[in-house]
């Protein structure tokens, strides 16, 4: 007996502020990636389907995107700046040697 099937995984890639096409409000939209994988004996082996969507947090409207559109939105998201470690000088701090 061979047991096979599919399993879905949902990943939230980013939260992006966009103007909603349905309600017209500038609101946060979650950019999500849904991957469906083929599984054999309950072990996911390889992806068989990938979909990208955005969902408005104000009205709940969802819109499906292509991979290229999702990549463009992700490229436009500003990456957070690394925070200095405790005890490490910040990047803008200048140490002046004493004479």
C-alpha positions as CSV (number, residue, x, y, z in Angstrom):
1,X,0.0,0.0,0.0
2,X,1.4,3.4,-1.0
3,X,0.1,6.5,0.8
4,X,0.4,9.7,-1.2
5,X,-1.2,13.1,-1.3
6,X,-0.6,16.8,-1.0
7,X,0.1,19.3,1.8
8,X,-0.2,23.0,1.7
9,X,2.1,25.5,3.3
10,X,1.4,29.2,3.8
11,X,4.2,31.7,4.3
12,X,3.8,35.4,5.1
13,X,6.6,37.2,3.1
14,X,6.0,40.8,4.0
15,X,3.6,43.5,5.2
16,X,3.3,46.2,2.6
17,X,1.4,49.5,2.6
18,X,-0.6,49.7,-0.7
19,X,-3.8,51.5,-1.8
20,X,-6.5,48.8,-1.9
21,X,-8.2,48.3,-5.3
22,X,-11.5,47.4,-3.6
23,X,-11.9,49.8,-0.7
24,X,-9.5,52.5,-1.9
25,X,-7.9,52.9,1.5
26,X,-4.1,53.1,1.9
27,X,-3.7,50.1,4.2
28,X,-1.3,47.3,5.1
29,X,-1.4,44.3,2.8
30,X,0.0,40.9,3.7
31,X,2.0,39.3,0.9
32,X,1.7,35.6,1.2
33,X,3.1,32.6,-0.7
34,X,1.1,29.3,-0.7
35,X,3.1,26.2,-1.7
36,X,1.4,22.8,-2.4
37,X,3.8,19.9,-2.1
38,X,3.4,16.3,-3.1
39,X,3.9,13.9,-0.2
40,X,4.7,10.3,-0.1
41,X,4.1,8.4,3.2
42,X,3.4,11.8,4.9
43,X,6.8,13.2,3.8
44,X,6.6,16.3,1.6
45,X,8.9,15.7,-1.4
46,X,8.6,18.5,-4.0
47,X,6.4,21.5,-4.7
48,X,3.7,21.0,-7.4
49,X,2.0,24.5,-7.2
50,X,3.0,27.9,-5.9
51,X,0.7,30.9,-5.7
52,X,1.2,34.5,-4.4
53,X,-1.5,36.7,-3.0
54,X,-1.9,40.1,-1.2
55,X,-4.7,40.6,1.3
56,X,-5.9,44.0,2.5
57,X,-6.0,44.2,6.3
58,X,-8.7,46.9,6.2
59,X,-11.4,45.2,4.1
60,X,-10.0,41.7,3.6
61,X,-10.0,41.7,-0.2
62,X,-7.4,39.3,-1.7
63,X,-5.7,39.5,-5.1
64,X,-3.6,36.8,-6.7
65,X,-0.2,37.9,-8.1
66,X,2.3,36.4,-10.5
67,X,5.8,35.5,-9.1
68,X,7.3,38.5,-10.9
69,X,4.8,40.9,-9.3
70,X,5.5,39.4,-5.9
71,X,9.2,39.7,-6.5
72,X,8.8,43.4,-7.5
73,X,6.8,44.1,-4.3
74,X,9.5,42.3,-2.2
75,X,12.2,44.3,-3.9
76,X,10.4,47.5,-3.0
77,X,10.2,46.7,0.7
78,X,12.9,48.5,2.6
79,X,15.0,46.0,4.6
80,X,15.4,46.9,8.3
81,X,18.7,48.3,9.3
82,X,20.8,46.1,11.6
83,X,20.8,47.3,15.2
84,X,24.1,47.7,17.0
85,X,25.0,44.9,19.5
86,X,25.2,45.8,23.2
87,X,28.6,47.1,23.9
88,X,29.4,47.8,20.2
89,X,29.6,51.4,19.0
90,X,26.8,52.4,16.5
91,X,27.8,53.0,12.9
92,X,27.4,56.8,13.3
93,X,29.4,57.0,16.6
94,X,33.0,58.2,16.0
95,X,35.7,57.4,18.5
96,X,38.4,60.1,18.7
97,X,41.8,59.0,19.8
98,X,43.1,60.9,22.7
99,X,46.6,62.4,22.3
